[in-house]
């Protein structure tokens, strides 16, 4: 897993340059740099990481309109499965014998955790008698 934080294209280039002879970072899961800002996720960086999944940490209707459409398209063109927290909610991977198991909170959970608060509970009117 590669946790990129808020690096931008210059930081990506510095990271790639620090690899020396090694040209790949090879991570199955990658946090999309800078929340999917157009100032990050260069094609060479995406190729070097070669992730199976890319996760953009974003908020629904965020004022910065992240992730940028061009950034998402870059990952999709590289055949990387795109996930973002605004659409998928929490994402979690569990290591299993055959690899990774992905759970997307909004799509893969049957009922929202918060719905439990609104369930009607039977009232026993004779309980205090």
MOPAC internal coordinates of N, CA, C and O (Angstrom, degrees):
PM7 1SCF
backbone

  N    0.0000 0     0.00 0     0.00 0    0    0    0
  C    1.4448 1     0.00 0     0.00 0    1    0    0
  C    1.5282 1   107.87 1     0.00 0    2    1    0
  O    1.2310 1   121.14 1   -46.00 1    3    2    1
  N    1.3177 1   115.42 1   134.00 1    3    2    1
  C    1.4603 1   120.46 1   178.17 1    5    3    2
  C    1.5208 1   108.57 1  -113.39 1    6    5    3
  O    1.2310 1   120.79 1   -63.36 1    7    6    5
  N    1.3177 1   116.09 1   116.64 1    7    6    5
  C    1.4650 1   122.42 1   177.38 1    9    7    6
  C    1.5187 1   107.49 1  -100.45 1   10    9    7
  O    1.2310 1   120.74 1   -72.89 1   11   10    9
  N    1.3149 1   116.19 1   107.11 1   11   10    9
  C    1.4628 1   121.81 1  -169.87 1   13   11   10
  C    1.5176 1   114.36 1   -89.88 1   14   13   11
  O    1.2310 1   119.62 1   158.89 1   15   14   13
  N    1.3066 1   118.33 1   -21.11 1   15   14   13
  C    1.4604 1   120.18 1  -176.61 1   17   15   14
  C    1.5201 1   110.99 1    63.75 1   18   17   15
  O    1.2310 1   120.67 1    37.03 1   19   18   17
  N    1.3166 1   116.32 1  -142.97 1   19   18   17
  C    1.4644 1   121.35 1  -175.87 1   21   19   18
  C    1.5223 1   113.51 1  -100.35 1   22   21   19
  O    1.2310 1   119.96 1  -148.04 1   23   22   21
  N    1.3393 1   117.69 1    31.96 1   23   22   21
  C    1.4630 1   117.67 1   178.34 1   25   23   22
  C    1.5205 1   110.14 1   -66.79 1   26   25   23
  O    1.2310 1   121.28 1   -29.01 1   27   26   25
  N    1.3076 1   115.15 1   150.99 1   27   26   25
  C    1.4583 1   121.39 1   176.56 1   29   27   26
  C    1.5236 1   107.72 1  -114.60 1   30   29   27
  O    1.2310 1   120.04 1     6.66 1   31   30   29
  N    1.3170 1   117.53 1  -173.34 1   31   30   29
  C    1.4687 1   121.99 1  -174.09 1   33   31   30
  C    1.5314 1   112.15 1   -53.84 1   34   33   31
  O    1.2310 1   119.72 1   141.30 1   35   34   33
  N    1.3382 1   118.14 1   -38.70 1   35   34   33
  C    1.4682 1   120.54 1  -179.85 1   37   35   34
  C    1.5322 1   110.04 1   -65.54 1   38   37   35
  O    1.2310 1   120.08 1   137.73 1   39   38   37
  N    1.3082 1   117.46 1   -42.27 1   39   38   37
  C    1.4614 1   121.16 1   177.53 1   41   39   38
  C    1.5168 1   111.85 1   -65.34 1   42   41   39
  O    1.2310 1   120.73 1   142.60 1   43   42   41
  N    1.3225 1   116.21 1   -37.40 1   43   42   41
  C    1.4695 1   120.19 1   176.31 1   45   43   42
  C    1.5307 1   109.90 1   -62.35 1   46   45   43
  O    1.2310 1   120.81 1   134.80 1   47   46   45
  N    1.3321 1   116.05 1   -45.20 1   47   46   45
  C    1.4665 1   120.87 1  -179.75 1   49   47   46
  C    1.5243 1   110.86 1   -62.98 1   50   49   47
  O    1.2310 1   120.17 1   139.67 1   51   50   49
  N    1.3398 1   117.29 1   -40.33 1   51   50   49
  C    1.4673 1   120.82 1   178.21 1   53   51   50
  C    1.5271 1   110.84 1   -64.71 1   54   53   51
  O    1.2310 1   120.56 1   139.65 1   55   54   53
  N    1.3111 1   116.53 1   -40.35 1   55   54   53
  C    1.4616 1   120.12 1   178.62 1   57   55   54
  C    1.5223 1   110.67 1   -63.79 1   58   57   55
  O    1.2310 1   120.49 1   136.54 1   59   58   57
  N    1.3283 1   116.66 1   -43.46 1   59   58   57
  C    1.4682 1   120.40 1   178.31 1   61   59   58
  C    1.5292 1   111.07 1   -64.64 1   62   61   59
  O    1.2310 1   120.58 1   140.01 1   63   62   61
  N    1.3214 1   116.50 1   -39.99 1   63   62   61
  C    1.4690 1   120.35 1   179.42 1   65   63   62
  C    1.5280 1   111.15 1   -65.21 1   66   65   63
  O    1.2310 1   120.16 1   148.68 1   67   66   65
  N    1.3205 1   117.30 1   -31.32 1   67   66   65
  C    1.4653 1   120.38 1  -178.66 1   69   67   66
  C    1.5245 1   112.58 1   -73.56 1   70   69   67
  O    1.2310 1   120.19 1   170.35 1   71   70   69
  N    1.3269 1   117.24 1    -9.65 1   71   70   69
  C    1.4664 1   120.65 1  -179.04 1   73   71   70
  C    1.5237 1   112.48 1   -74.15 1   74   73   71
  O    1.2310 1   120.15 1   159.83 1   75   74   73
  N    1.3170 1   117.32 1   -20.17 1   75   74   73
  C    1.4664 1   120.41 1  -178.01 1   77   75   74
  C    1.5146 1   110.57 1    67.88 1   78   77   75
  O    1.2310 1   120.40 1    53.78 1   79   78   77
  N    1.3324 1   116.84 1  -126.22 1   79   78   77
  C    1.4639 1   121.88 1  -178.37 1   81   79   78
  C    1.5235 1   112.60 1   -72.00 1   82   81   79
  O    1.2310 1   120.94 1   155.97 1   83   82   81
  N    1.2996 1   115.80 1   -24.03 1   83   82   81
  C    1.4641 1   119.50 1   179.79 1   85   83   82
  C    1.5298 1   108.39 1   -75.55 1   86   85   83
  O    1.2310 1   120.12 1   -50.43 1   87   86   85
  N    1.3021 1   117.38 1   129.57 1   87   86   85
  C    1.4659 1   120.03 1  -176.37 1   89   87   86
  C    1.5185 1   113.22 1  -109.28 1   90   89   87
  O    1.2310 1   120.15 1   178.82 1   91   90   89
  N    1.3183 1   117.32 1    -1.18 1   91   90   89
  C    1.4614 1   120.38 1  -177.79 1   93   91   90
  C    1.5243 1   111.01 1  -121.91 1   94   93   91
  O    1.2310 1   120.81 1   -36.25 1   95   94   93
  N    1.3234 1   116.05 1   143.75 1   95   94   93
  C    1.4593 1   121.42 1   171.39 1   97   95   94
  C    1.5227 1   110.34 1   -98.60 1   98   97   95
  O    1.2310 1   120.47 1   158.24 1   99   98   97
  N    1.3250 1   116.71 1   -21.76 1   99   98   97
  C    1.4632 1   124.25 1   177.06 1  101   99   98
  C    1.5242 1   114.83 1    35.95 1  102  101   99
  O    1.2310 1   120.93 1   -94.33 1  103  102  101
  N    1.3015 1   115.83 1    85.67 1  103  102  101
  C    1.4615 1   122.03 1   174.94 1  105  103  102
  C    1.5171 1   108.52 1  -125.98 1  106  105  103
  O    1.2310 1   120.47 1   -46.83 1  107  106  105
  N    1.3199 1   116.71 1   133.17 1  107  106  105
  C    1.4631 1   120.38 1   178.44 1  109  107  106
  C    1.5251 1   111.83 1   -65.40 1  110  109  107
  O    1.2310 1   121.31 1   141.27 1  111  110  109
  N    1.3383 1   115.10 1   -38.73 1  111  110  109
  C    1.4608 1   121.72 1  -174.89 1  113  111  110
  C    1.5199 1   107.98 1  -124.18 1  114  113  111
  O    1.2310 1   121.12 1   -45.09 1  115  114  113
  N    1.3228 1   115.47 1   134.91 1  115  114  113
  C    1.4622 1   119.60 1  -177.67 1  117  115  114
  C    1.5176 1   109.87 1  -133.71 1  118  117  115
  O    1.2310 1   120.50 1   -46.78 1  119  118  117
  N    1.3172 1   116.65 1   133.22 1  119  118  117
  C    1.4466 1   121.24 1   170.84 1  121  119  118
  C    1.5236 1   106.97 1   -80.75 1  122  121  119
  O    1.2310 1   120.00 1   -57.78 1  123  122  121
  N    1.3100 1   117.60 1   122.22 1  123  122  121
  C    1.4689 1   121.78 1  -177.78 1  125  123  122
  C    1.5325 1   108.26 1   -61.80 1  126  125  123
  O    1.2310 1   120.34 1   -54.98 1  127  126  125
  N    1.3382 1   116.96 1   125.02 1  127  126  125
  C    1.4576 1   120.06 1  -178.15 1  129  127  126
  C    1.5321 1   112.75 1   -58.83 1  130  129  127
  O    1.2310 1   121.67 1   -38.22 1  131  130  129
  N    1.3117 1   114.41 1   141.78 1  131  130  129
  C    1.4657 1   123.66 1   171.66 1  133  131  130
  C    1.5251 1   112.88 1    52.20 1  134  133  131
  O    1.2310 1   120.68 1  -140.87 1  135  134  133
  N    1.3419 1   116.30 1    39.13 1  135  134  133
  C    1.4686 1   124.03 1   175.99 1  137  135  134
  C    1.5329 1   112.85 1    59.26 1  138  137  135
  O    1.2310 1   120.06 1  -160.25 1  139  138  137
  N    1.3190 1   117.49 1    19.75 1  139  138  137
  C    1.4583 1   120.95 1   179.69 1  141  139  138
  C    1.5142 1   113.69 1    88.88 1  142  141  139
  O    1.2310 1   120.62 1  -157.67 1  143  142  141
  N    1.3190 1   116.43 1    22.33 1  143  142  141
  C    1.4644 1   120.89 1   177.45 1  145  143  142
  C    1.5273 1   109.86 1   -66.29 1  146  145  143
  O    1.2310 1   120.72 1   -30.89 1  147  146  145
  N    1.3295 1   116.22 1   149.11 1  147  146  145
  C    1.4688 1   120.90 1   179.17 1  149  147  146
  C    1.5297 1   111.61 1   -66.90 1  150  149  147
  O    1.2310 1   119.85 1   170.48 1  151  150  149
  N    1.3268 1   117.88 1    -9.52 1  151  150  149
  C    1.4646 1   121.13 1   178.68 1  153  151  150
  C    1.5224 1   112.12 1   -85.66 1  154  153  151
  O    1.2310 1   120.36 1  -172.01 1  155  154  153
  N    1.3268 1   116.92 1     7.99 1  155  154  153
  C    1.4607 1   120.42 1  -178.25 1  157  155  154
  C    1.5244 1   110.24 1  -140.44 1  158  157  155
  O    1.2310 1   120.86 1     4.62 1  159  158  157
  N    1.3307 1   115.97 1  -175.38 1  159  158  157
  C    1.4721 1   123.32 1   177.09 1  161  159  158
  C    1.5252 1   112.40 1    62.53 1  162  161  159
  O    1.2310 1   121.14 1  -127.29 1  163  162  161
  N    1.3215 1   115.43 1    52.71 1  163  162  161
  C    1.4637 1   119.27 1   177.03 1  165  163  162
  C    1.5317 1   108.97 1   -65.90 1  166  165  163
  O    1.2310 1   120.10 1   -29.99 1  167  166  165
  N    1.3278 1   117.41 1   150.01 1  167  166  165
  C    1.4718 1   120.18 1   178.97 1  169  167  166
  C    1.5278 1   112.84 1   -55.31 1  170  169  167
  O    1.2310 1   119.95 1   141.76 1  171  170  169
  N    1.3392 1   117.70 1   -38.24 1  171  170  169
  C    1.4715 1   119.73 1  -179.92 1  173  171  170
  C    1.5264 1   111.09 1   -66.44 1  174  173  171
  O    1.2310 1   120.29 1   145.47 1  175  174  173
  N    1.3146 1   117.05 1   -34.53 1  175  174  173
  C    1.4598 1   120.40 1   178.59 1  177  175  174
  C    1.5299 1   110.47 1   -69.86 1  178  177  175
  O    1.2310 1   120.48 1   135.63 1  179  178  177
  N    1.3226 1   116.69 1   -44.37 1  179  178  177
  C    1.4655 1   120.28 1   177.96 1  181  179  178
  C    1.5281 1   109.96 1   -59.35 1  182  181  179
  O    1.2310 1   120.43 1   136.19 1  183  182  181
  N    1.3340 1   116.79 1   -43.81 1  183  182  181
  C    1.4734 1   120.43 1   178.77 1  185  183  182
  C    1.5235 1   111.52 1   -62.10 1  186  185  183
  O    1.2310 1   120.14 1   138.13 1  187  186  185
  N    1.3240 1   117.34 1   -41.87 1  187  186  185
  C    1.4672 1   121.10 1  -177.77 1  189  187  186
  C    1.5235 1   111.85 1   -66.65 1  190  189  187
  O    1.2310 1   120.56 1   142.56 1  191  190  189
  N    1.3282 1   116.54 1   -37.44 1  191  190  189
  C    1.4644 1   120.09 1   179.62 1  193  191  190
  C    1.5277 1   110.04 1   -76.70 1  194  193  191
  O    1.2310 1   120.88 1   139.65 1  195  194  193
  N    1.3269 1   115.92 1   -40.35 1  195  194  193
  C    1.4547 1   122.21 1   178.14 1  197  195  194
  C    1.5308 1   112.66 1    51.52 1  198  197  195
  O    1.2310 1   120.22 1  -127.12 1  199  198  197
  N    1.3505 1   117.18 1    52.88 1  199  198  197
  C    1.4586 1   119.35 1  -176.16 1  201  199  198
  C    1.5286 1   112.32 1   -77.56 1  202  201  199
  O    1.2310 1   121.04 1   -21.43 1  203  202  201
  N    1.3128 1   115.61 1   158.57 1  203  202  201
  C    1.4615 1   121.20 1   169.75 1  205  203  202
  C    1.5164 1   108.88 1   -83.10 1  206  205  203
  O    1.2310 1   121.04 1   139.09 1  207  206  205
  N    1.3517 1   115.62 1   -40.91 1  207  206  205
  C    1.4659 1   121.80 1  -179.79 1  209  207  206
  C    1.5202 1   109.51 1  -125.28 1  210  209  207
  O    1.2310 1   120.90 1   -37.17 1  211  210  209
  N    1.3321 1   115.88 1   142.83 1  211  210  209
  C    1.4622 1   122.37 1   172.04 1  213  211  210
  C    1.5227 1   107.42 1  -124.46 1  214  213  211
  O    1.2310 1   120.71 1   -49.61 1  215  214  213
  N    1.3333 1   116.26 1   130.39 1  215  214  213
  C    1.4581 1   121.75 1  -177.81 1  217  215  214
  C    1.5186 1   109.56 1  -116.15 1  218  217  215
  O    1.2310 1   120.93 1   -57.84 1  219  218  217
  N    1.3163 1   115.83 1   122.16 1  219  218  217
  C    1.4632 1   120.79 1   175.35 1  221  219  218
  C    1.5217 1   107.91 1   -98.93 1  222  221  219
  O    1.2310 1   120.72 1   -55.35 1  223  222  221
  N    1.3135 1   116.23 1   124.65 1  223  222  221
  C    1.4565 1   121.53 1   177.04 1  225  223  222
  C    1.5211 1   107.66 1   -85.67 1  226  225  223
  O    1.2310 1   121.09 1   -79.50 1  227  226  225
  N    1.3301 1   115.52 1   100.50 1  227  226  225
  C    1.4635 1   120.88 1  -174.87 1  229  227  226
  C    1.5177 1   110.10 1  -134.27 1  230  229  227
  O    1.2310 1   121.28 1   -16.79 1  231  230  229
  N    1.3146 1   115.16 1   163.21 1  231  230  229
  C    1.4605 1   121.52 1   175.62 1  233  231  230
  C    1.5154 1   108.99 1  -114.54 1  234  233  231
  O    1.2310 1   121.12 1   -35.98 1  235  234  233
  N    1.3133 1   115.46 1   144.02 1  235  234  233
  C    1.4581 1   120.66 1   178.85 1  237  235  234
  C    1.5274 1   109.75 1   -61.76 1  238  237  235
  O    1.2310 1   120.51 1   -47.47 1  239  238  237
  N    1.3141 1   116.62 1   132.53 1  239  238  237
  C    1.4710 1   123.89 1   179.34 1  241  239  238
  C    1.5267 1   112.69 1    57.95 1  242  241  239
  O    1.2310 1   120.43 1  -143.99 1  243  242  241
  N    1.3412 1   116.79 1    36.01 1  243  242  241
  C    1.4570 1   119.95 1   179.80 1  245  243  242
  C    1.5269 1   109.94 1   -67.01 1  246  245  243
  O    1.2310 1   119.73 1   -33.12 1  247  246  245
  N    1.3292 1   118.13 1   146.88 1  247  246  245
  C    1.4619 1   121.16 1  -174.93 1  249  247  246
  C    1.5299 1   114.13 1   -66.76 1  250  249  247
  O    1.2310 1   119.69 1   163.43 1  251  250  249
  N    1.3387 1   118.19 1   -16.57 1  251  250  249
  C    1.4603 1   121.65 1  -179.29 1  253  251  250
  C    1.5203 1   111.67 1   -90.07 1  254  253  251
  O    1.2310 1   120.47 1   175.18 1  255  254  253
  N    1.3171 1   116.70 1    -4.82 1  255  254  253
  C    1.4734 1   123.39 1  -179.38 1  257  255  254
  C    1.5274 1   112.07 1    55.17 1  258  257  255
  O    1.2310 1   121.85 1  -136.47 1  259  258  257
  N    1.3146 1   114.07 1    43.53 1  259  258  257
  C    1.4557 1   119.98 1   177.79 1  261  259  258
  C    1.5213 1   109.92 1   -94.84 1  262  261  259
  O    1.2310 1   120.05 1   -33.47 1  263  262  261
  N    1.2692 1   117.52 1   146.53 1  263  262  261
  C    1.4561 1   129.30 1     4.89 1  265  263  262
  C    1.5322 1   111.44 1   -80.96 1  266  265  263
  O    1.2310 1   121.19 1   -24.82 1  267  266  265
  N    1.3193 1   115.33 1   155.18 1  267  266  265
  C    1.4643 1   120.80 1   176.01 1  269  267  266
  C    1.5319 1   108.70 1   -67.94 1  270  269  267
  O    1.2310 1   120.67 1   -39.69 1  271  270  269
  N    1.3109 1   116.32 1   140.31 1  271  270  269
  C    1.4733 1   120.89 1  -179.36 1  273  271  270
  C    1.5299 1   111.53 1   -58.58 1  274  273  271
  O    1.2310 1   120.39 1   142.77 1  275  274  273
  N    1.3227 1   116.87 1   -37.23 1  275  274  273
  C    1.4678 1   119.99 1  -179.06 1  277  275  274
  C    1.5259 1   111.52 1   -67.27 1  278  277  275
  O    1.2310 1   120.59 1   146.58 1  279  278  277
  N    1.3281 1   116.47 1   -33.42 1  279  278  277
  C    1.4656 1   120.16 1   179.00 1  281  279  278
  C    1.5208 1   109.82 1   -68.66 1  282  281  279
  O    1.2310 1   120.76 1   132.10 1  283  282  281
  N    1.3212 1   116.16 1   -47.90 1  283  282  281
  C    1.4658 1   119.47 1   178.53 1  285  283  282
  C    1.5271 1   110.19 1   -59.15 1  286  285  283
  O    1.2310 1   120.38 1   137.52 1  287  286  285
  N    1.3204 1   116.88 1   -42.48 1  287  286  285
  C    1.4705 1   121.03 1   179.37 1  289  287  286
  C    1.5238 1   111.21 1   -61.67 1  290  289  287
  O    1.2310 1   120.10 1   143.53 1  291  290  289
  N    1.3308 1   117.42 1   -36.47 1  291  290  289
  C    1.4654 1   120.80 1   178.82 1  293  291  290
  C    1.5261 1   112.38 1   -61.98 1  294  293  291
  O    1.2310 1   120.79 1   139.84 1  295  294  293
  N    1.3130 1   116.10 1   -40.16 1  295  294  293
  C    1.4669 1   119.82 1   177.61 1  297  295  294
  C    1.5235 1   110.86 1   -70.24 1  298  297  295
  O    1.2310 1   120.91 1   138.14 1  299  298  297
  N    1.3123 1   115.86 1   -41.86 1  299  298  297
  C    1.4668 1   119.13 1  -179.80 1  301  299  298
  C    1.5265 1   111.16 1   -65.51 1  302  301  299
  O    1.2310 1   119.88 1   142.46 1  303  302  301
  N    1.3346 1   117.83 1   -37.54 1  303  302  301
  C    1.4675 1   120.81 1   176.79 1  305  303  302
  C    1.5232 1   111.58 1   -65.38 1  306  305  303
  O    1.2310 1   120.53 1   152.16 1  307  306  305
  N    1.3271 1   116.59 1   -27.84 1  307  306  305
  C    1.4684 1   120.87 1   177.66 1  309  307  306
  C    1.5320 1   111.23 1   -86.76 1  310  309  307
  O    1.2310 1   120.16 1  -171.44 1  311  310  309
  N    1.3182 1   117.29 1     8.56 1  311  310  309
  C    1.4665 1   123.74 1   178.17 1  313  311  310
  C    1.5306 1   112.25 1    62.68 1  314  313  311
  O    1.2310 1   120.84 1  -140.03 1  315  314  313
  N    1.3424 1   116.00 1    39.97 1  315  314  313
  C    1.4633 1   123.10 1   177.76 1  317  315  314
  C    1.5234 1   107.33 1  -103.05 1  318  317  315
  O    1.2310 1   120.35 1   -46.06 1  319  318  317
  N    1.3211 1   116.94 1   133.94 1  319  318  317
  C    1.4695 1   120.64 1   176.97 1  321  319  318
  C    1.5167 1   108.86 1   -71.76 1  322  321  319
  O    1.2310 1   120.89 1   -57.94 1  323  322  321
  N    1.3173 1   115.90 1   122.06 1  323  322  321
  C    1.4611 1   122.69 1  -176.26 1  325  323  322
  C    1.5214 1   109.57 1   -93.10 1  326  325  323
  O    1.2310 1   120.91 1   -47.20 1  327  326  325
  N    1.3203 1   115.87 1   132.80 1  327  326  325
  C    1.4612 1   122.99 1   173.33 1  329  327  326
  C    1.5127 1   107.44 1  -133.39 1  330  329  327
  O    1.2310 1   120.32 1   -35.98 1  331  330  329
  N    1.3233 1   117.00 1   144.02 1  331  330  329
  C    1.4564 1   118.22 1   170.14 1  333  331  330
  C    1.5219 1   109.33 1  -141.39 1  334  333  331
  O    1.2310 1   121.46 1   -32.14 1  335  334  333
  N    1.3168 1   114.81 1   147.86 1  335  334  333
  C    1.4527 1   120.24 1  -172.32 1  337  335  334
  C    1.5240 1   112.50 1   -68.20 1  338  337  335
  O    1.2310 1   119.46 1   155.27 1  339  338  337
  N    1.3294 1   118.63 1   -24.73 1  339  338  337
  C    1.4576 1   119.98 1   176.99 1  341  339  338
  C    1.5267 1   110.67 1   -65.59 1  342  341  339
  O    1.2310 1   120.22 1   140.43 1  343  342  341
  N    1.3108 1   117.18 1   -39.57 1  343  342  341
  C    1.4673 1   121.29 1  -178.84 1  345  343  342
  C    1.5249 1   112.84 1   -90.34 1  346  345  343
  O    1.2310 1   120.14 1   141.95 1  347  346  345
  N    1.3222 1   117.34 1   -38.05 1  347  346  345
  C    1.4609 1   121.35 1  -172.88 1  349  347  346
  C    1.5173 1   114.36 1   -99.93 1  350  349  347
  O    1.2310 1   119.91 1   167.31 1  351  350  349
  N    1.3250 1   117.77 1   -12.69 1  351  350  349
  C    1.4569 1   119.82 1  -173.37 1  353  351  350
  C    1.5197 1   109.37 1    69.79 1  354  353  351
  O    1.2310 1   121.13 1    28.36 1  355  354  353
  N    1.3070 1   115.45 1  -151.64 1  355  354  353
  C    1.4659 1   119.92 1   178.69 1  357  355  354
  C    1.5178 1   109.69 1   -64.12 1  358  357  355
  O    1.2310 1   120.64 1   -42.16 1  359  358  357
  N    1.3133 1   116.38 1   137.84 1  359  358  357
  C    1.4614 1   120.89 1   172.75 1  361  359  358
  C    1.5216 1   107.52 1  -119.00 1  362  361  359
  O    1.2310 1   121.39 1   -37.83 1  363  362  361
  N    1.3262 1   114.94 1   142.17 1  363  362  361
  C    1.4542 1   120.03 1  -176.75 1  365  363  362
  C    1.5172 1   109.30 1  -142.35 1  366  365  363
  O    1.2310 1   121.06 1   -41.23 1  367  366  365
  N    1.3150 1   115.58 1   138.77 1  367  366  365
  C    1.4532 1   120.96 1   174.83 1  369  367  366
  C    1.5165 1   108.31 1  -114.43 1  370  369  367
  O    1.2310 1   121.80 1   -38.03 1  371  370  369
  N    1.3034 1   114.16 1   141.97 1  371  370  369
  C    1.4581 1   120.41 1   174.77 1  373  371  370
  C    1.5126 1   107.35 1  -123.20 1  374  373  371
  O    1.2310 1   120.87 1   -48.53 1  375  374  373
  N    1.3038 1   115.94 1   131.47 1  375  374  373
  C    1.4647 1   120.54 1   179.14 1  377  375  374
  C    1.5228 1   108.48 1   -76.23 1  378  377  375
  O    1.2310 1   120.63 1   -56.02 1  379  378  377
  N    1.3205 1   116.40 1   123.98 1  379  378  377
  C    1.4569 1   121.66 1   176.72 1  381  379  378
  C    1.5168 1   108.31 1  -124.47 1  382  381  379
  O    1.2310 1   120.33 1    -7.88 1  383  382  381
  N    1.3249 1   116.98 1   172.12 1  383  382  381
  C    1.4659 1   120.96 1  -174.83 1  385  383  382
  C    1.5235 1   113.76 1   -52.83 1  386  385  383
  O    1.2310 1   120.33 1   141.27 1  387  386  385
  N    1.3218 1   116.97 1   -38.73 1  387  386  385
  C    1.4637 1   120.24 1  -175.16 1  389  387  386
  C    1.5246 1   113.57 1   -92.95 1  390  389  387
  O    1.2310 1   119.64 1  -177.32 1  391  390  389
  N    1.3120 1   118.30 1     2.68 1  391  390  389
  C    1.4629 1   120.46 1  -179.60 1  393  391  390
  C    1.5115 1   111.33 1   141.53 1  394  393  391
  O    1.2310 1   120.94 1    52.84 1  395  394  393
  N    1.3137 1   115.81 1  -127.16 1  395  394  393
  C    1.4579 1   122.10 1  -176.47 1  397  395  394
  C    1.5227 1   110.76 1  -115.77 1  398  397  395
  O    1.2310 1   120.95 1   -36.01 1  399  398  397
  N    1.3182 1   115.79 1   143.99 1  399  398  397
  C    1.4664 1   121.80 1   172.09 1  401  399  398
  C    1.5248 1   107.00 1  -114.73 1  402  401  399
  O    1.2310 1   120.60 1   -57.15 1  403  402  401
  N    1.3243 1   116.46 1   122.85 1  403  402  401
  C    1.4609 1   123.05 1  -179.16 1  405  403  402
  C    1.5169 1   109.43 1   -96.90 1  406  405  403
  O    1.2310 1   120.79 1   -44.89 1  407  406  405
  N    1.3360 1   116.10 1   135.11 1  407  406  405
  C    1.4636 1   121.86 1   171.93 1  409  407  406
  C    1.5182 1   106.82 1  -124.49 1  410  409  407
  O    1.2310 1   121.20 1   -61.34 1  411  410  409
  N    1.3241 1   115.31 1   118.66 1  411  410  409
  C    1.4691 1   122.04 1   174.74 1  413  411  410
  C    1.5257 1   106.35 1   -98.34 1  414  413  411
  O    1.2310 1   120.36 1   -61.34 1  415  414  413
  N    1.3096 1   116.91 1   118.66 1  415  414  413
  C    1.4507 1   121.86 1  -170.36 1  417  415  414
  C    1.5268 1   111.90 1   -54.04 1  418  417  415
  O    1.2310 1   119.30 1   131.38 1  419  418  417
  N    1.2961 1   118.95 1   -48.62 1  419  418  417
  C    1.4696 1   120.78 1  -175.07 1  421  419  418
  C    1.5213 1   113.37 1   -74.36 1  422  421  419
  O    1.2310 1   119.41 1   144.71 1  423  422  421
  N    1.3187 1   118.73 1   -35.29 1  423  422  421
  C    1.4522 1   120.65 1  -176.15 1  425  423  422
  C    1.5220 1   113.13 1   -89.67 1  426  425  423
  O    1.2310 1   119.55 1   145.53 1  427  426  425
  N    1.3031 1   118.46 1   -34.47 1  427  426  425
  C    1.4581 1   120.93 1  -169.27 1  429  427  426
  C    1.5213 1   114.43 1  -100.07 1  430  429  427
  O    1.2310 1   120.05 1   166.33 1  431  430  429
  N    1.3037 1   117.51 1   -13.67 1  431  430  429
  C    1.4646 1   120.32 1   177.69 1  433  431  430
  C    1.5228 1   107.73 1   -89.13 1  434  433  431
  O    1.2310 1   120.02 1   -43.57 1  435  434  433
  N    1.3054 1   117.57 1   136.43 1  435  434  433
  C    1.4715 1   120.73 1  -175.90 1  437  435  434
  C    1.5217 1   112.84 1   -70.02 1  438  437  435
  O    1.2310 1   119.89 1   137.80 1  439  438  437
  N    1.2931 1   117.81 1   -42.20 1  439  438  437
  C    1.4602 1   120.80 1  -178.30 1  441  439  438
  C    1.5189 1   109.12 1  -134.25 1  442  441  439
  O    1.2310 1   121.25 1   -37.30 1  443  442  441
  N    1.3064 1   115.22 1   142.70 1  443  442  441
  C    1.4588 1   119.16 1   177.71 1  445  443  442
  C    1.5147 1   110.63 1   -65.35 1  446  445  443
  O    1.2310 1   120.61 1   -38.19 1  447  446  445
  N    1.3245 1   116.44 1   141.81 1  447  446  445
  C    1.4658 1   120.34 1  -179.70 1  449  447  446
  C    1.5165 1   111.24 1   -58.09 1  450  449  447
  O    1.2310 1   120.53 1   145.27 1  451  450  449
  N    1.3374 1   116.60 1   -34.73 1  451  450  449
  C    1.4577 1   120.89 1  -175.42 1  453  451  450
  C    1.5290 1   112.64 1   -71.48 1  454  453  451
  O    1.2310 1   120.59 1   158.90 1  455  454  453
  N    1.3221 1   116.48 1   -21.10 1  455  454  453
  C    1.4669 1   119.04 1  -179.52 1  457  455  454
  C    1.5193 1   112.36 1   -64.42 1  458  457  455
  O    1.2310 1   120.31 1   156.23 1  459  458  457
  N    1.3161 1   117.01 1   -23.77 1  459  458  457
  C    1.4571 1   120.70 1   179.55 1  461  459  458
  C    1.5323 1   110.93 1   -60.98 1  462  461  459
  O    1.2310 1   120.17 1   149.57 1  463  462  461
  N    1.3225 1   117.29 1   -30.43 1  463  462  461
  C    1.4663 1   120.73 1  -178.88 1  465  463  462
  C    1.5248 1   111.89 1   -68.54 1  466  465  463
  O    1.2310 1   120.04 1   155.62 1  467  466  465
  N    1.3334 1   117.53 1   -24.38 1  467  466  465
  C    1.4463 1   120.68 1  -173.50 1  469  467  466
  C    1.5246 1   114.13 1  -100.48 1  470  469  467
  O    1.2310 1   120.69 1  -178.94 1  471  470  469
  N    1.3212 1   116.28 1     1.06 1  471  470  469
  C    1.4600 1   119.65 1   178.86 1  473  471  470
  C    1.5209 1   109.31 1   -68.19 1  474  473  471
  O    1.2310 1   121.22 1   -40.75 1  475  474  473
  N    1.3114 1   115.26 1   139.25 1  475  474  473
  C    1.4607 1   119.08 1   176.97 1  477  475  474
  C    1.5106 1   109.54 1   -76.87 1  478  477  475
  O    1.2310 1   121.56 1   -45.28 1  479  478  477
  N    1.2753 1   114.61 1   134.72 1  479  478  477
  C    1.4569 1   120.82 1   177.19 1  481  479  478
  C    1.5308 1   107.88 1  -106.92 1  482  481  479
  O    1.2310 1   120.26 1   -40.93 1  483  482  481
  N    1.3231 1   117.11 1   139.07 1  483  482  481
  C    1.4585 1   118.63 1   178.67 1  485  483  482
  C    1.5238 1   111.00 1   -62.05 1  486  485  483
  O    1.2310 1   121.09 1   -42.25 1  487  486  485
  N    1.2723 1   115.51 1   137.75 1  487  486  485
  C    1.4622 1   121.31 1  -179.86 1  489  487  486
  C    1.5205 1   108.31 1  -102.50 1  490  489  487
  O    1.2310 1   120.41 1   -53.69 1  491  490  489
  N    1.3251 1   116.83 1   126.31 1  491  490  489
  C    1.4463 1   122.16 1   177.98 1  493  491  490
  C    1.5147 1   107.30 1   -99.57 1  494  493  491
  O    1.2310 1   120.06 1   -77.29 1  495  494  493
  N    1.3222 1   117.50 1   102.71 1  495  494  493
  C    1.4593 1   121.78 1  -177.23 1  497  495  494
  C    1.5188 1   111.99 1   -71.36 1  498  497  495
  O    1.2310 1   120.04 1   161.64 1  499  498  497
  N    1.3220 1   117.53 1   -18.36 1  499  498  497
  C    1.4658 1   121.14 1  -179.18 1  501  499  498
  C    1.5227 1   112.50 1   -91.27 1  502  501  499
  O    1.2310 1   119.15 1  -178.13 1  503  502  501
  N    1.3112 1   119.23 1     1.87 1  503  502  501
  C    1.4559 1   122.58 1  -173.48 1  505  503  502
  C    1.5212 1   113.06 1   -62.07 1  506  505  503
  O    1.2310 1   119.96 1   144.84 1  507  506  505
  N    1.3250 1   117.67 1   -35.16 1  507  506  505
  C    1.4685 1   120.64 1  -177.51 1  509  507  506
  C    1.5168 1   113.27 1   -92.91 1  510  509  507
  O    1.2310 1   118.79 1   178.02 1  511  510  509
  N    1.2865 1   119.92 1    -1.98 1  511  510  509
  C    1.4702 1   121.91 1  -177.57 1  513  511  510
  C    1.4758 1   112.82 1   -87.99 1  514  513  511
  O    1.2310 1   120.10 1   180.00 1  515  514  513

